[in-house]
């Protein structure tokens, strides 16, 4: 896997390049930098774009996912995680899966209103909905826009079950609503954490909160009896795979009741983004890590096989799976999240816009 890169490292962002968008017929690039007086510059600031969505609940047909219904109040994510599978979806909006993904954020301000309309559909039956299935619903801009909070208010109003997944302790701002949902068995929370190595986090997930802050998030949620699990994702062989027992123990000690994991896979443009990044961030072990990832996915960096893409196969993937299972048995034995209550759902037909009048 020979690879030549420019060793300049773009600090403060995850991706170091803007990959080609296969959906665009035209794009501008600096092919011959020596032929222009000044470098071809792009605005590096985070920019917001409004989407006037007509529906907000997405339905997946993936047999690998526990939740088939999800809401993404934001597309793109300023956290800038290198491995994020959601990067590829940014290309549908005409942006790159690289730097564009983390600095051009699409927001859906009318998400809560659309959720009310969804709940008031004729003959609607409640099914757990995940926030978010794609990008983090508590990414930095949520502090200002509060779209996720407005969605939680709708879930509580209608007494509808919701599952949250995030790696940001901004979630604690909404602990008042989470406690009310917990009292009705209407919420599960998953906290994503894949390393307690701060040097690795700063390079792999540059705009996220520290690993220790996420452990404290688990601790504070657990102290309020809010059902919380560890999402150990993704596991990257040769980078963080050795931390599996340590992370699971820390989460269990903080009060996590369950744990799950996914193995890294580099589909679409993510393979180019990750390969470029790892040669800059960890040049001494870049090729080894890439070979180990490929070993888990039939010799390729990408993997779209139902039933295998999340956990991989082969000797390395199996050793990771066994280490995870042993660690769960040791530190989380007998624990699990209590079931959702699907019997409390209360449609309010004729008052769909109650929160917004």
C-alpha positions in Angstrom: 0.0 0.0 0.0 2.6 2.5 -1.0 1.4 6.1 -0.4 3.0 9.5 -0.9 1.6 12.4 1.1 2.3 16.0 1.8 3.4 16.0 5.4 1.8 19.4 6.2 -0.7 18.6 9.0 -3.9 20.7 9.2 -4.4 21.1 12.9 -7.8 21.5 14.3 -9.5 19.4 11.7 -9.7 15.7 11.2 -9.6 15.2 7.5 -6.5 16.7 5.8 -7.9 16.8 2.3 -11.1 17.5 0.4 -11.8 14.3 -1.6 -13.4 14.3 -5.0 -17.2 14.2 -5.0 -18.2 11.6 -7.6 -21.6 13.3 -8.0 -20.1 16.6 -9.3 -19.3 17.0 -12.9 -17.0 20.0 -12.3 -14.8 21.2 -9.4 -11.9 23.6 -9.1 -8.4 22.4 -8.0 -4.8 23.8 -7.9 -3.1 21.4 -10.3 0.0 23.5 -10.9 0.6 25.6 -7.8 3.8 27.0 -9.3 1.8 28.7 -12.0 -0.3 31.0 -9.8 0.8 33.9 -7.7 -1.2 32.9 -4.6 -2.4 29.6 -3.3 -5.9 28.5 -4.0 -7.6 29.2 -0.7 -10.9 28.0 0.8 -12.8 29.4 3.8 -11.7 27.2 6.7 -14.4 28.5 9.1 -17.4 26.4 9.9 -20.4 27.4 7.8 -24.1 26.6 8.3 -26.5 25.7 5.5 -30.3 25.5 6.1 -32.3 22.5 4.8 -36.0 23.0 4.7 -36.8 19.3 5.2 -40.2 17.9 4.4 -39.8 14.8 6.7 -37.4 14.1 9.5 -37.6 10.4 10.3 -35.4 8.1 8.2 -36.0 4.4 7.9 -33.1 1.9 7.3 -33.3 -1.6 5.9 -30.0 -2.6 7.3 -30.1 -5.9 9.2 -27.0 -4.8 11.1 -28.7 -2.0 13.0 -30.7 -2.3 16.2 -32.8 0.8 15.4 -34.3 1.1 12.0 -35.8 4.6 12.5 -33.5 7.6 13.1 -33.5 11.4 13.1 -30.5 13.5 12.0 -31.0 17.2 12.9 -27.6 17.9 11.4 -25.7 16.6 8.3 -22.0 17.0 8.5 -20.3 17.1 11.9 -17.8 19.6 13.3 -16.3 16.8 15.5 -14.2 15.8 12.5 -13.8 12.1 13.4 -11.6 10.6 10.7 -13.3 7.3 10.4 -16.9 8.6 10.3 -19.1 6.6 7.9 -21.4 9.6 7.6 -18.8 11.5 5.6 -19.9 9.8 2.4 -23.5 11.1 2.8 -22.2 14.7 2.5 -21.5 14.1 -1.1 -25.3 13.9 -1.8 -25.4 17.6 -0.8 -22.7 18.5 -3.3 -20.0 18.7 -0.7 -16.8 16.7 -0.2 -16.6 13.9 2.4 -13.3 15.4 3.6 -12.9 18.9 5.1 -16.3 20.0 3.8 -18.0 17.4 6.0 -16.6 19.0 9.2 -16.9 22.7 8.2 -20.1 22.9 6.1 -22.9 21.8 8.4 -26.5 21.4 7.2 -29.1 22.2 9.9 -32.8 21.3 10.0 -34.4 24.0 12.2 -37.9 22.6 11.6 -37.1 19.1 12.9 -39.3 19.2 16.0 -42.3 20.5 14.0 -41.8 17.6 11.5 -41.5 15.1 14.3 -44.9 16.2 15.6 -46.4 15.7 12.2 -44.9 12.3 12.0 -46.4 11.3 15.3 -49.8 12.5 14.3 -50.0 10.4 11.1 -53.1 8.3 10.9 -52.6 4.8 12.5 -49.1 5.6 13.6 -47.7 3.1 16.0 -44.7 3.9 18.2 -41.3 2.4 17.5 -38.0 3.5 19.1 -36.3 6.3 17.2 -32.6 7.0 17.4 -31.0 10.4 17.7 -28.8 10.4 15.5 -28.2 7.5 13.1 -25.7 9.5 11.1 -24.0 12.5 12.7 -23.8 13.6 16.3 -27.0 15.3 17.5 -24.9 17.1 20.2 -22.2 18.5 18.0 -20.9 22.0 18.9 -23.6 24.0 17.0 -26.3 22.3 19.1 -25.3 24.5 22.0 -26.6 27.5 20.1 -29.4 26.1 18.0 -31.0 23.6 20.5 -32.6 21.5 17.8 -31.9 18.3 19.6 -33.4 19.7 22.8 -36.6 20.7 20.9 -36.8 17.1 19.6 -36.5 15.7 23.1 -39.3 18.0 24.2 -41.5 16.4 21.5 -40.6 12.9 22.5 -41.6 13.7 26.1 -44.8 15.4 25.1 -45.9 12.4 23.1 -44.4 9.9 25.5 -42.5 8.3 22.7 -39.4 6.1 23.1 -36.0 7.6 21.9 -32.5 6.3 21.8 -29.6 8.8 22.0 -26.0 8.3 20.8 -23.4 11.0 21.2 -19.8 11.6 22.3 -20.4 15.1 23.6 -21.1 16.0 27.2 -23.3 18.8 26.0 -26.0 16.2 26.6 -25.9 17.1 30.3 -27.6 20.4 29.4 -30.8 18.3 28.7 -30.5 16.0 31.8 -33.8 17.5 33.0 -35.7 16.1 30.0 -33.7 12.8 30.1 -34.7 12.3 33.7 -38.4 12.7 32.9 -38.1 10.3 29.9 -36.3 7.8 32.2 -39.1 7.9 34.7 -41.4 6.6 32.0 -38.9 4.1 30.5 -38.7 6.1 27.3 -34.9 6.6 26.8 -31.6 4.8 26.3 -28.3 6.7 26.0 -25.2 5.4 24.2 -21.9 7.2 24.8 -19.3 6.7 22.1 -15.7 6.2 23.3 -12.9 4.3 21.7 -9.8 5.5 23.5 -8.5 7.0 26.7 -5.3 8.0 25.0 -5.5 11.8 24.7 -2.8 12.0 22.0 -4.7 9.6 19.8 -8.0 11.4 20.4 -6.6 14.8 19.5 -5.6 13.4 16.1 -8.4 11.0 15.4 -11.3 13.1 16.8 -10.0 16.6 17.0 -13.1 18.6 18.1 -14.6 16.1 20.5 -14.5 16.2 24.3 -11.8 14.2 26.1 -12.2 10.5 26.9 -12.2 11.2 30.6 -15.0 13.8 30.0 -17.1 11.0 28.4 -16.4 8.7 31.3 -17.7 11.5 33.6 -20.7 11.8 31.3 -21.5 8.2 31.8 -21.1 8.6 35.5 -23.4 11.6 35.7 -26.1 9.9 33.6 -25.9 6.7 35.7 -26.1 8.7 38.9 -29.5 9.9 37.7 -30.6 6.3 36.9 -30.6 7.1 33.1 -30.0 3.9 31.2 -26.5 4.2 29.5 -24.3 2.0 27.5 -20.8 2.2 26.1 -20.5 2.3 22.3 -16.9 1.3 21.7 -16.6 2.5 18.2 -14.8 2.1 16.0 -12.1 -0.3 17.1 -9.1 0.3 14.8 -6.5 -2.6 14.9 -3.1 -1.3 15.7 -4.3 2.0 17.0 -6.8 1.5 19.8 -7.6 -2.2 19.8 -5.3 -2.8 22.8 -7.4 -0.5 24.9 -10.6 -2.6 24.8 -10.4 -3.9 28.4 -9.3 -0.5 29.8 -12.2 1.4 28.2 -14.8 -1.2 29.1 -13.6 -1.3 32.7 -13.6 2.5 33.0 -17.1 2.7 31.5 -18.4 -0.1 33.8 -16.9 1.6 36.9 -18.7 4.8 35.9 -22.0 3.0 35.7 -22.5 1.9 32.1 -24.9 -1.0 32.0 -24.1 -2.4 28.6 -21.5 -2.2 25.8 -21.3 -2.8 22.1 -18.7 -2.2 19.5 -18.0 -1.8 15.7 -14.9 -2.5 13.8 -13.6 0.3 11.5 -14.4 0.1 7.8 -13.3 2.6 5.3 -16.0 2.7 2.6 -16.2 5.2 -0.3 -14.1 8.4 0.2 -13.2 7.5 3.8 -10.5 5.2 2.6 -8.6 8.1 0.9 -9.2 10.4 3.8 -8.1 7.9 6.4 -5.1 6.7 4.4 -3.9 10.3 3.9 -4.4 11.1 7.6 -2.7 8.1 9.1 0.5 8.6 7.0 0.6 12.2 8.4 -0.4 11.4 12.0 1.3 8.1 12.5 3.8 7.6 9.7 5.8 4.9 11.6 2.8 2.5 11.7 0.5 3.7 8.9 1.1 0.7 6.5 0.8 -1.8 9.4 -2.6 -0.4 10.5 -3.9 -0.3 6.9 -2.9 -3.9 6.3 -4.6 -5.0 9.6 -7.8 -3.2 8.7 -7.8 -4.8 5.3 -7.2 -8.2 6.9 -10.5 -7.8 8.7 -12.4 -7.1 5.5 -11.3 -9.8 3.0 -8.2 -7.8 2.0 -10.0 -4.5 1.4 -10.4 -1.3 3.4 -14.1 -1.1 2.6 -16.8 -3.6 3.5 -20.5 -3.6 2.6 -21.4 -7.2 3.5 -24.5 -7.5 5.6 -23.7 -9.3 8.9 -20.0 -8.9 8.5 -19.2 -5.2 7.8 -19.6 -4.1 11.4 -17.4 -6.8 13.0 -15.3 -8.0 10.1 -13.8 -11.5 9.9 -10.4 -13.3 9.8 -7.9 -13.8 12.6 -7.5 -10.2 13.7 -11.2 -9.5 13.7 -11.9 -12.7 15.7 -9.2 -11.8 18.3 -10.8 -8.3 18.8 -14.2 -9.9 19.1 -13.0 -12.4 21.8 -11.2 -9.6 23.7 -14.4 -7.6 23.7 -16.5 -10.5 24.9 -14.1 -11.5 27.7 -13.9 -7.8 28.9 -17.7 -7.5 28.9 -18.1 -10.7 30.9 -15.5 -9.6 33.3 -16.7 -6.0 33.9 -20.4 -5.9 32.8 -21.6 -9.4 33.6 -25.4 -9.6 34.1 -26.0 -6.0 33.2 -28.4 -4.8 30.5 -30.7 -1.8 29.7 -34.3 -2.1 30.7 -36.9 -2.3 27.9 -38.6 0.7 26.4 -42.2 1.3 27.3 -44.2 1.4 24.1 -47.6 1.7 25.8 -47.6 5.3 26.8 -47.6 7.0 23.4 -50.1 9.8 23.3 -51.0 11.2 19.8 -52.4 14.7 19.9 -54.2 15.1 16.6 -55.4 18.6 15.8 -52.6 20.1 17.9 -49.6 19.2 15.8 -47.9 22.6 16.2 -48.6 23.1 19.8 -44.9 23.7 20.7 -44.5 26.3 18.0 -47.5 28.6 18.3 
